[in-house]
Amino acid sequence: MASLCKFGALRTKFAGLADFVTIYIEEAHPAERKHFSGNYAIDTHASMEQRMEAADTLREEGGEFLAGCPILVDQMDNRANLAYASFPERLYVIQDSKIIFEGGTGPWFYSIEEVDKFISKIV
């Protein structure tokens, strides 16, 4: 949730200057793999309907931090995930249909602060 809080603050800071979108991809820590205790009980998605339900869970749990932020859902063939090498999470800045910033993969190289600095320089 700490990352969502920072993401929400970034969205607020640049509201009116930038559009923000979240793309829900395949589940990084499906329940059946038992990576973490106390994690959300979301299994590997077997259908688009299950993936949509998981994205709804993200929206609900994200609360105010994701309020008003479109959540797009990747197809079952994971085309967005594969195109952007986004597993388990990654930040991009896209301007005029071109990637102008590619953040590191999360959770270790995921930095909202880097995105903040980058956007601050270009606006």
Phi, psi and chi 1 to 4 in degrees:
 res  aa     phi    psi   chi1   chi2   chi3   chi4
   1 MET       -  -25.2  -89.0  -51.4 -152.8      -
   2 ALA   -60.1  -40.2      -      -      -      -
   3 SER   -65.6  -38.6  -70.3      -      -      -
   4 LEU   -64.8  -37.3  -82.3  178.0      -      -
   5 CYS   -62.0  -45.9  178.1      -      -      -
   6 LYS   -65.5  -39.2  -70.3  178.0 -177.2  179.9
   7 PHE   -62.8  -43.2 -178.9   72.4      -      -
   8 GLY   -60.4  -40.5      -      -      -      -
   9 ALA   -66.2  -38.9      -      -      -      -
  10 LEU   -63.0  -44.8 -176.5   73.0      -      -
  11 ARG   -60.0  -42.8  -69.3 -179.9   50.9 -121.4
  12 THR   -64.1  -44.7  -61.0      -      -      -
  13 LYS   -59.6  -39.1 -179.3  176.2  179.9  176.5
  14 PHE  -107.9   17.1  -66.7  107.3      -      -
  15 ALA   -56.4  134.8      -      -      -      -
  16 GLY    87.3  -16.2      -      -      -      -
  17 LEU  -108.7  -24.3  -60.9  172.4      -      -
  18 ALA  -146.2  150.2      -      -      -      -
  19 ASP  -100.0  140.0  -63.3  -41.5      -      -
  20 PHE  -118.9  138.2  -68.2   83.5      -      -
  21 VAL  -136.7  140.9  175.2      -      -      -
  22 THR  -109.4  134.3  -63.8      -      -      -
  23 ILE  -112.8  117.0  -58.5  175.0      -      -
  24 TYR   -82.3  122.3 -174.3   88.4      -      -
  25 ILE  -110.0 -167.7   59.3  171.0      -      -
  26 GLU   -57.3  152.4   64.4 -175.5  -61.3      -
  27 GLU   -67.6  124.5 -174.5   57.9   35.8      -
  28 ALA   -73.8  -32.6      -      -      -      -
  29 HIS  -131.8   69.4  -55.2  -69.3      -      -
  30 PRO   -60.3  144.2   17.1  -24.2      -      -
  31 ALA   -56.2  -35.8      -      -      -      -
  32 GLU   -68.5  -14.7   72.7  -90.2   11.0      -
  33 ARG   -88.6  -12.1  -67.7 -167.5 -168.6  155.0
  34 LYS    51.7   45.4  -59.9 -177.9 -175.7  -12.3
  35 HIS   -67.7  -40.0  -71.8  141.4      -      -
  36 PHE  -134.7  145.0  -58.1  102.4      -      -
  37 SER   -88.8  148.4   61.7      -      -      -
  38 GLY    77.5    5.3      -      -      -      -
  39 ASN   -78.3  168.5 -159.7   19.5      -      -
  40 TYR   -63.7  141.7  -65.6   98.4      -      -
  41 ALA   -86.5   72.2      -      -      -      -
  42 ILE  -116.2  115.1  -62.0  173.0      -      -
  43 ASP   -79.2  168.5  -70.1  -34.2      -      -
  44 THR   -54.2  132.0  -61.1      -      -      -
  45 HIS   -69.2  125.3  -47.6  123.8      -      -
  46 ALA   -97.0  -10.0      -      -      -      -
  47 SER  -152.2  163.1   67.4      -      -      -
  48 MET   -63.8  -34.9 -167.2   63.8 -171.1      -
  49 GLU   -60.1  -42.5 -179.9 -179.4   17.2      -
  50 GLN   -65.7  -37.9  -72.1  178.3  -11.8      -
  51 ARG   -66.8  -39.4 -167.5  166.8  -80.7 -173.0
  52 MET   -64.0  -40.1  -62.9  -72.0  -73.0      -
  53 GLU   -63.7  -39.3  -71.3  170.6    2.9      -
  54 ALA   -66.0  -39.0      -      -      -      -
  55 ALA   -64.6  -36.8      -      -      -      -
  56 ASP   -63.2  -38.4  -74.8  -18.2      -      -
  57 THR   -61.6  -43.1  -61.5      -      -      -
  58 LEU   -58.8  -46.5  171.5   63.8      -      -
  59 ARG   -60.7  -45.0  176.7  178.1  -55.0  -71.4
  60 GLU   -64.5  -47.6  -69.2  167.0   11.9      -
  61 GLU   -71.5  -29.8  -66.9  -62.1  -42.1      -
  62 GLY   -71.0  -22.8      -      -      -      -
  63 GLY    47.0 -128.9      -      -      -      -
  64 GLU   -62.4  -26.6   66.4 -177.8  -77.8      -
  65 PHE   -69.7  -26.0  -53.4  124.8      -      -
  66 LEU  -111.1    3.0  -70.5  175.8      -      -
  67 ALA   -57.1  126.0      -      -      -      -
  68 GLY    81.2   -2.6      -      -      -      -
  69 CYS   -93.5  120.0 -178.6      -      -      -
  70 PRO   -60.7  136.6  -18.3   28.8      -      -
  71 ILE  -113.4  109.3  -62.5  179.1      -      -
  72 LEU   -90.2  154.4  -51.7  177.4      -      -
  73 VAL  -121.4  124.0 -178.9      -      -      -
  74 ASP   -63.2  148.1 -162.1    5.3      -      -
  75 GLN   -67.2  165.1  -62.5  -66.1  -47.7      -
  76 MET   -67.2  -19.0  -68.2  -57.3  -68.3      -
  77 ASP   -83.9    1.6   63.0    4.2      -      -
  78 ASN    60.9   33.7  -60.8  -46.9      -      -
  79 ARG   -61.9  -39.0   65.0 -176.6   77.0  167.7
  80 ALA   -69.0  -43.5      -      -      -      -
  81 ASN   -57.8  -46.0 -176.8   13.6      -      -
  82 LEU   -68.9  -40.9  -65.4  170.7      -      -
  83 ALA   -65.6  -35.3      -      -      -      -
  84 TYR  -107.2    5.8  -69.8   95.4      -      -
  85 ALA    44.9   54.0      -      -      -      -
  86 SER   -99.4    3.4   56.8      -      -      -
  87 PHE   -79.3  129.1 -170.6   79.7      -      -
  88 PRO   -87.6  -18.1   32.3  -34.4      -      -
  89 GLU  -160.6  150.5   58.5 -170.5  -10.8      -
  90 ARG  -161.6  150.6 -164.4  166.0 -147.5  172.0
  91 LEU  -114.3  137.9  -63.1  165.7      -      -
  92 TYR  -131.9  152.0  -77.6   89.1      -      -
  93 VAL  -118.3  125.1  175.6      -      -      -
  94 ILE  -120.7  128.6  -60.1  171.0      -      -
  95 GLN  -131.9  129.9 -175.1  176.7   45.1      -
  96 ASP    51.6   44.1  -61.3  -35.0      -      -
  97 SER    67.1   15.9  -58.2      -      -      -
  98 LYS  -123.1  139.1  -67.0 -175.7 -179.0 -176.3
  99 ILE   -73.5  120.5  -64.4  170.1      -      -
 100 ILE  -112.4   -9.1   60.0  171.1      -      -
 101 PHE  -148.8  130.4  174.9   90.3      -      -
 102 GLU  -125.5  112.9  177.0 -179.5   76.8      -
 103 GLY   -78.4  169.7      -      -      -      -
 104 GLY   -75.8  163.8      -      -      -      -
 105 THR   -76.9  145.7   54.9      -      -      -
 106 GLY   -86.1  167.5      -      -      -      -
 107 PRO   -86.9  -15.9   30.1  -33.2      -      -
 108 TRP   -77.5  -32.9  -65.7  -78.8      -      -
 109 PHE  -112.5   20.9  -56.7  107.0      -      -
 110 TYR   -91.2  115.7  177.0   92.8      -      -
 111 SER  -135.5  105.2  174.9      -      -      -
 112 ILE   -67.1  -31.2  -68.8  172.9      -      -
 113 GLU   -61.3  -39.6  -67.4   81.9    4.1      -
 114 GLU   -63.1  -40.8  -76.0 -176.7   23.6      -
 115 VAL   -65.3  -42.0  174.7      -      -      -
 116 ASP   -57.2  -50.1 -172.3  -26.5      -      -
 117 LYS   -60.3  -43.3  -70.7  176.2 -170.6  174.0
 118 PHE   -63.6  -49.4 -177.1   82.6      -      -
 119 ILE   -64.1  -38.0  -65.5  174.2      -      -
 120 SER   -58.5  -33.8  -66.8      -      -      -
 121 LYS   -74.4  -26.6  -71.2  178.2 -174.8  176.2
 122 ILE  -101.0   -9.6   64.6  170.7      -      -
 123 VAL  -100.2      -  -66.4      -      -      -
